[in-house]
Amino acid sequence: MSLILAITIVGGLGTLPGPIIGAILLVVMWEVMRDVSPYAHMLLFATLAIVVTKFFRAGIYALIATRLKARGLVSRAPPLTME
């Protein structure tokens, strides 16, 4: 259950691509950190969730989409606030 919450927080709530990006990012990080320590992935998840919650409130997807919109590569970016 906590992995689903972490995926949603990191990726971005309210969009379909947000949790998909969050899942890919967290699974890749899980596999990379598996050889370091059995508990390193938990520390990394917690740190990433705190950083995203503090600085990127709409998630990683909103950050990526906003930058792509600024460069004119996508037509619209997701909203930065949840209703």
C-alpha positions as YAML, in Angstrom:
chain: A
units: angstrom
residues:
- id: 1
  name: MET
  ca: [0.00, 0.00, 0.00]
- id: 2
  name: SER
  ca: [2.80, 2.43, 0.80]
- id: 3
  name: LEU
  ca: [4.40, 1.80, -2.60]
- id: 4
  name: ILE
  ca: [1.18, 2.86, -4.35]
- id: 5
  name: LEU
  ca: [1.07, 6.03, -2.27]
- id: 6
  name: ALA
  ca: [4.72, 6.78, -3.02]
- id: 7
  name: ILE
  ca: [4.15, 6.23, -6.75]
- id: 8
  name: THR
  ca: [1.21, 8.64, -6.73]
- id: 9
  name: ILE
  ca: [3.00, 11.30, -4.68]
- id: 10
  name: VAL
  ca: [6.21, 11.19, -6.70]
- id: 11
  name: GLY
  ca: [4.58, 10.95, -10.12]
- id: 12
  name: GLY
  ca: [1.73, 13.37, -9.60]
- id: 13
  name: LEU
  ca: [-1.86, 13.09, -8.54]
- id: 14
  name: GLY
  ca: [-4.74, 13.76, -10.91]
- id: 15
  name: THR
  ca: [-3.18, 12.64, -14.19]
- id: 16
  name: LEU
  ca: [-2.67, 9.24, -15.77]
- id: 17
  name: PRO
  ca: [0.97, 9.76, -16.87]
- id: 18
  name: GLY
  ca: [1.98, 10.97, -13.37]
- id: 19
  name: PRO
  ca: [1.66, 7.66, -11.53]
- id: 20
  name: ILE
  ca: [3.11, 5.82, -14.54]
- id: 21
  name: ILE
  ca: [6.22, 8.02, -14.41]
- id: 22
  name: GLY
  ca: [6.32, 7.60, -10.63]
- id: 23
  name: ALA
  ca: [6.10, 3.81, -10.94]
- id: 24
  name: ILE
  ca: [8.90, 3.66, -13.51]
- id: 25
  name: LEU
  ca: [11.11, 5.97, -11.45]
- id: 26
  name: LEU
  ca: [10.56, 4.14, -8.17]
- id: 27
  name: VAL
  ca: [10.94, 0.64, -9.62]
- id: 28
  name: VAL
  ca: [14.20, 1.62, -11.31]
- id: 29
  name: MET
  ca: [15.44, 3.18, -8.06]
- id: 30
  name: TRP
  ca: [14.37, 0.04, -6.16]
- id: 31
  name: GLU
  ca: [16.41, -2.19, -8.47]
- id: 32
  name: VAL
  ca: [19.47, 0.08, -8.33]
- id: 33
  name: MET
  ca: [19.38, 0.34, -4.54]
- id: 34
  name: ARG
  ca: [18.75, -3.38, -3.97]
- id: 35
  name: ASP
  ca: [22.46, -4.18, -4.13]
- id: 36
  name: VAL
  ca: [23.47, -1.32, -1.83]
- id: 37
  name: SER
  ca: [21.48, -2.30, 1.25]
- id: 38
  name: PRO
  ca: [18.22, -4.10, 1.99]
- id: 39
  name: TYR
  ca: [16.82, -0.90, 3.52]
- id: 40
  name: ALA
  ca: [18.41, 1.75, 1.31]
- id: 41
  name: HIS
  ca: [15.37, 1.89, -0.98]
- id: 42
  name: MET
  ca: [13.15, 2.86, 1.97]
- id: 43
  name: LEU
  ca: [15.41, 5.77, 2.86]
- id: 44
  name: LEU
  ca: [15.50, 6.86, -0.77]
- id: 45
  name: PHE
  ca: [11.70, 6.60, -1.13]
- id: 46
  name: ALA
  ca: [11.16, 8.69, 1.99]
- id: 47
  name: THR
  ca: [13.68, 11.32, 0.89]
- id: 48
  name: LEU
  ca: [12.21, 11.52, -2.61]
- id: 49
  name: ALA
  ca: [8.65, 11.78, -1.26]
- id: 50
  name: ILE
  ca: [9.64, 14.62, 1.09]
- id: 51
  name: VAL
  ca: [11.52, 16.52, -1.64]
- id: 52
  name: VAL
  ca: [8.69, 16.15, -4.15]
- id: 53
  name: THR
  ca: [6.06, 17.13, -1.58]
- id: 54
  name: LYS
  ca: [8.06, 20.17, -0.48]
- id: 55
  name: PHE
  ca: [9.29, 21.53, -3.81]
- id: 56
  name: PHE
  ca: [7.18, 19.96, -6.59]
- id: 57
  name: ARG
  ca: [3.67, 19.80, -5.16]
- id: 58
  name: ALA
  ca: [2.07, 18.57, -8.39]
- id: 59
  name: GLY
  ca: [4.65, 15.79, -8.84]
- id: 60
  name: ILE
  ca: [7.41, 15.01, -11.28]
- id: 61
  name: TYR
  ca: [5.01, 14.81, -14.25]
- id: 62
  name: ALA
  ca: [3.85, 18.40, -13.76]
- id: 63
  name: LEU
  ca: [7.47, 19.57, -13.60]
- id: 64
  name: ILE
  ca: [8.32, 17.76, -16.84]
- id: 65
  name: ALA
  ca: [5.14, 18.86, -18.65]
- id: 66
  name: THR
  ca: [5.56, 22.50, -17.60]
- id: 67
  name: ARG
  ca: [9.11, 22.59, -18.98]
- id: 68
  name: LEU
  ca: [8.02, 20.91, -22.21]
- id: 69
  name: LYS
  ca: [5.18, 23.42, -22.57]
- id: 70
  name: ALA
  ca: [7.59, 26.31, -22.07]
- id: 71
  name: ARG
  ca: [9.70, 24.98, -24.96]
- id: 72
  name: GLY
  ca: [6.61, 24.53, -27.12]
- id: 73
  name: LEU
  ca: [6.89, 20.74, -27.31]
- id: 74
  name: VAL
  ca: [3.43, 20.00, -25.84]
- id: 75
  name: SER
  ca: [0.19, 21.90, -26.18]
- id: 76
  name: ARG
  ca: [-0.87, 21.97, -22.53]
- id: 77
  name: ALA
  ca: [0.51, 21.23, -19.11]
- id: 78
  name: PRO
  ca: [-1.42, 19.67, -16.22]
- id: 79
  name: PRO
  ca: [-2.86, 22.00, -13.59]
- id: 80
  name: LEU
  ca: [-0.52, 22.83, -10.73]
- id: 81
  name: THR
  ca: [-3.28, 22.68, -8.13]
- id: 82
  name: MET
  ca: [-5.69, 19.90, -7.28]
- id: 83
  name: GLU
  ca: [-9.39, 20.66, -6.99]
...
